[in-house]
């Protein structure tokens, strides 16, 4: 007699000692709220697979999986290399030949692109250093090597470089000299946030470079040009040369902040956290939590660790699990991401809900309501859109109603001042 796919893993997750789901605590959903194709993706999107996962993957693969959806989700979530490798190792006969070939070609192209990106990264860092510009690679191929141990196992779209704000003009000149040109691509709302983007594309090429001194989108900002990073760099061994990258503790914090910025829309970003923690068992967790607190992103980090633990059973200290369980919001949020893998995606959280997510995850009451005032002033969509998980929505709407008369008064005052200034300028010019 066949058993319902996922039933074993739901029971197993609920009984794991030390997990979020252990008896007497708020149960985390793990894979239980995901469609079958979503569960298959999560089970395959990892570098190490134990016997239990092998059995679950084999069961799912033989139980009416929509392989076209598996392929599309793998691409959308940036985990095709991992999914393909594990499907071929566990149940190659179950994968239709057309899907198998699509995976094979995609992964071959990904491996070639990452090799090219690694070579270009080394060349760019050398060129920048020659002009006195220090840059730290973030995500991309250095993350593939650090967290996955294999350049071909992570999909990388471009080269992300952290550069101090004051060094960006010189860095731009170096990129121009290397055959890159600034594009007009909108970088995730950075332009509308008042922060100029620095996204370059090589002329007649496929390599793109993003210079960053701040991680930003509308109503979200996190400084990347922190002096603490530069004193803790560690070598990352790429095929042609070692380069200096973020230490594991700093990298973990940035991965969690980055995932939260995008509402964890892609499973790849959860994989990054899970694989980094798995490959770095000697992480200094005290430093991670202390530094996250100093940088006012502690709850963003806790959410990232909760996501990794819930989906990939990532081992984190019991004290961190207890802090996650005691949080009023994080266990609720974990149940709703990644949205496209859920049985009911309409109840999930994506970047359209990002402003509410940012407000929910602020570390302090003061920071939360400073953002709340900003959302009211901007008449953000979160004020009108119904989000059952957003427990501050009613209070935010009341605040918006109370602030509206003040906003109108201020707007009229600003308009009158500008009109007077315009009249004065006209009189001066005509005189």
Buried (B, 14 or more C-beta within 10 A) or exposed (E): EEEEBBEBBBEBBBEEEEBBBBEEBBBBBBBBBBBBBBBBBBBBBBBEBEEEBBBBBEBBBEBEBEBEBBBBBBBBBBBBBBBBBBBBEBBEEBBEEEBBEBBEEBBEEBBEBBBBBBBBBBEBBEBBEEEEBBBBBBBBBBBBBBBBEBBBBBBBEBBBBBBBEEBBEBBBEBBEEBEBEBBEEEBBBBBEBEBEBBBBBBEEEEBBBBBBBBBBBBBBBBEBBBEEBBEEBEEBEBEEBEBBBBBBBBBBBBBBBBBBBBBBBBBBBBBBBBBBBBBBEEBEBEBBBEBBEEBEBBBBBBBBBBBBBBBBBBBBBEEBBEBBBEBEBBBBBBBBBBBBBBEEBEBBBBBBBBBBBBBBBBBEEEBBBEBBEBBBBEEBEBBEEEBEBBEBBEEBBEBBEEBEEEEEEEEEEEEEEEEEEEEEEEEEEEE
